[in-house]
Amino acid sequence: MKIKITLFCSFFMFTVLFSQIPPSGEGLKGSKKYDQFEKPEACKSCHTHIYQQWRQAMMSQSYTHHWDEIEYFDLAVPHAEKVPGLKEPVDGCNGCHTPLAYMAGDVTPPRPSANSRANEGVSCDVCHTISGWAGDVPHNFSYISSPGRRKYGAKPGLVSPHHDTEALPLYEQTEYCGNCHNEKNPYGIWVKSTQIEWKEGPYAREDVPCQRCHMPKAWGKNATMAKEDMVAQHLFHGAHDAGKIAGTIELRIHPEEHEIPYDGTAHLQIQLFNAKTGHKFPTGSVEDRIVWLHVTATDANGKEYHLAVDKKGFSGEEYTIASDALGYQDMGIPKGIANFKGVQRDGVPVGDRIFRMPYFDAEGNITIMQWNTKTLGVDYRIGPRETKIETFTWPLPEDIAPGRVVVTAQLNYQKLVKPVADFLGVPEEESEIIPVNSASTYFEVYE
C-alpha cells in the first residue's frame, strides 16, 4: 500500500509540475485571448517616439505586408488544403507573423482587409510580455508569453503609472530574436537561421548582439515622464530597408594589366567584403532574396559590354550563375495549375554571379515555399567579415574602340525574385532593384 501511495504522489506531483510549464511553440495556439493583450495605441501616449518607430517598421506590418499576405493566402493556405499534413506548419506561420491571432487560436486569421486584431502583427504588448523561451535552440516561436500588467524590458528600475516593469536579461540576448528569426520546417530543414548564423560568426565572440545593430541606442527618453538616458530605438531596420542594405558589401575591382592590345584579353578581379552584417548576406527568407554582381565595360566610344563571371567549378555552382533555367514549379500545386513548367529561376542578366542558398522541393526543383523545402543547395552567401573574390576573363571584342575602357561592378539586391513576383502579382516595390554598392576601374586598349 505504501508503494502505491508513493507512486500516486509522485505521479500527482509530476502532473501538477508539468501542467505549470508555460506553453511555447505549437502549445501557444489557443492558449490566450485577444483581450489579454493591450492594443499598440495604448502605448502611444507615453511612448510616442517608440510607437511611431514601430509603426514604420516591419514589426507592425508582419501580417499586413503585401508579399506576406500573398505568400500566406495564395500559396501556403491552399497548399495546406491540398496536403493536410501541412496544416500545422502553415498555421505556425502566424506564431511569428501575427502572434496575437495564433495565441488566440484565430487560425486561419481573417485577411488584412478585415482589419481584425491579427493586423497588429508583432505588437508592443506581444514583445514586452515575453518572459522566456523554451528548448535548446530558439526557433519556431519558442517564446513564453505572460500577458498582464507586468511588462518586461532591458532596463531595471523603471516606474510607470500604467503598468509594472521588470528587467530581464533575455531582452539583451540574441535568443530573444532567435525565437522567430530561426525556423525549422516540416522536413527538419533550417529555412531561417539568422540568429544561428550570428552565433557561429565573429560578432558573437565579441558580444555584439542583434539589438546593437537593429535597435541602436541614442540619447533621449523612452517615455514622456522618463529621465533622459540611452534609449534603444525601435527601428528594426533590415532586409526591407534600403538604407540598411546600402554599403553592406564593400567592392573593389582591378585589372591585371592597365594596357591591353586590341586583340588581347582582359583579366579582372573583384573583392567583395561583408563589412556590415553580423550574419550572412542575404539572410532570413533566403528562398526569396537574390543578390547578384553585374559587371559592364564601356569603351572609348561609349559602347557597353556585359561581362560574365568566371566559373569556379564547385558543386552546385550552376545555381550561383544566372541563367534562363526555369524553377518554382511547386507553385503550381497551391495555384491549381497542372504540369506547371515554372517561371524563370533568376530574372537577372545571364552570366552574373548570384550570392544565394537555393531551396529545393522533394522533386529537386528550386522553390520559394519554405514549408515545402526538402533540401538546401550550396550556400554561396557572404558571411560576416568574409571576403569573396570573383574573376572575369574577357577576350576583347573585335569592334572595341581603342582608348580607355571603364569597367563597373554593381552589386544589386532584390527582396523577391522578380519572375516569381510578377507571376504572383506582388507589387513591384517587392522586386525593385536595390543597389548595394559599386566600384569601377579602367584599362587602356592600344592597337
Summary of the structure (lengths in Angstrom):
residues: 447
radius of gyration: 25.6
end to end distance: 105.8
largest distance: 105.8
contacts: 1394
relative contact order: 0.13
helix: 32%
strand: 25%
